[in-house]
Every structure is written in C-alpha cells, then in structure tokens.
Amino acid sequence: MVSFNDIEIKKKLRPCFVKNEKALFHKWVHKKNLLGQEFEIGIVEYENGQVEEVTPNNIKFCDNEIGEYVFKEEL
C-alpha cells in the first residue's frame, strides 16, 4: 500500500527509430557550439546499450503519443 507521503517520479522513455535502428529516447539537451549557436539534440539508447546524441530530424517516435491529444478542426 502506498501512503500519501510516498511520491514516485518516473522518467518516461519513448520508443523511436534512428536511421531505421530501434532506440529509446531519453531526453532533449540544449547545447551551444563553439560559435555560440544554440541548438537541441536528443539522447537515445540503442538495443545494444550504446548511447548517442542525435539531431531531431533523425528521430522518429513510434509510440503515437500525439494520438492522446485532441485537436480542433482544421483551419
């Protein structure tokens, strides 16, 4: 039994594909390059345990999380 004093926070991993390889998405990270330009990268983990920084355009989420949202009719 869980009491009201017990709080558990879980980080949700999202399944995705990176260049046709199965992976788990961990989080977005904000970075700066040597020229001061800012950008976001994703941290993903492959089936073999390798962790990699990946640009957003190379991540394809496959959990259909967007289906949980309600959109108004198209404009």
C-alpha positions in Angstrom: 0.0 0.0 0.0 1.3 3.5 -0.9 0.8 6.3 1.6 0.2 9.9 0.7 3.8 10.6 1.8 5.3 8.3 -0.9 5.9 10.0 -4.2 7.4 8.2 -7.1 8.6 10.1 -10.1 9.4 8.0 -13.2 11.0 9.3 -16.3 9.1 8.1 -19.4 11.3 6.6 -22.1 9.8 6.9 -25.6 10.4 4.2 -28.3 11.8 5.6 -31.5 13.8 4.8 -34.6 17.0 6.5 -35.5 18.1 5.8 -39.1 16.0 2.6 -39.1 17.5 1.3 -35.8 15.3 0.7 -32.7 16.1 3.1 -29.8 14.8 4.6 -26.6 14.6 8.3 -26.4 15.7 9.7 -23.0 15.6 13.5 -23.2 16.3 16.7 -25.1 19.5 18.6 -24.3 20.2 22.2 -25.1 23.7 22.8 -26.4 25.9 25.6 -27.8 28.7 25.1 -30.3 32.0 27.0 -30.4 30.4 29.8 -32.4 27.8 30.4 -29.7 24.9 29.0 -31.8 22.3 27.2 -29.7 20.5 24.0 -30.7 18.8 20.9 -29.3 19.8 17.3 -29.6 18.2 14.1 -28.4 19.8 11.5 -26.2 18.9 8.0 -27.4 19.9 4.5 -26.3 20.1 1.6 -28.8 19.3 -2.0 -28.2 23.0 -2.8 -27.7 23.2 -0.2 -24.9 25.1 2.4 -26.9 24.0 6.0 -26.1 24.2 8.7 -28.7 23.4 12.3 -29.3 21.1 12.6 -32.3 19.7 15.6 -34.2 15.9 16.0 -34.0 15.4 15.3 -37.7 16.9 11.8 -37.3 14.4 10.7 -34.6 11.1 9.1 -35.5 8.9 8.4 -32.5 6.7 5.3 -32.8 4.6 5.5 -29.6 1.8 7.6 -31.2 1.8 9.9 -28.2 0.2 12.6 -30.4 -2.9 10.5 -30.6 -3.6 11.3 -26.9 -4.3 15.0 -27.8 -7.4 16.5 -29.1 -7.1 19.0 -32.0 -9.7 21.4 -33.1 -11.0 21.0 -36.6 -8.6 22.0 -39.3 -8.4 25.7 -40.2 
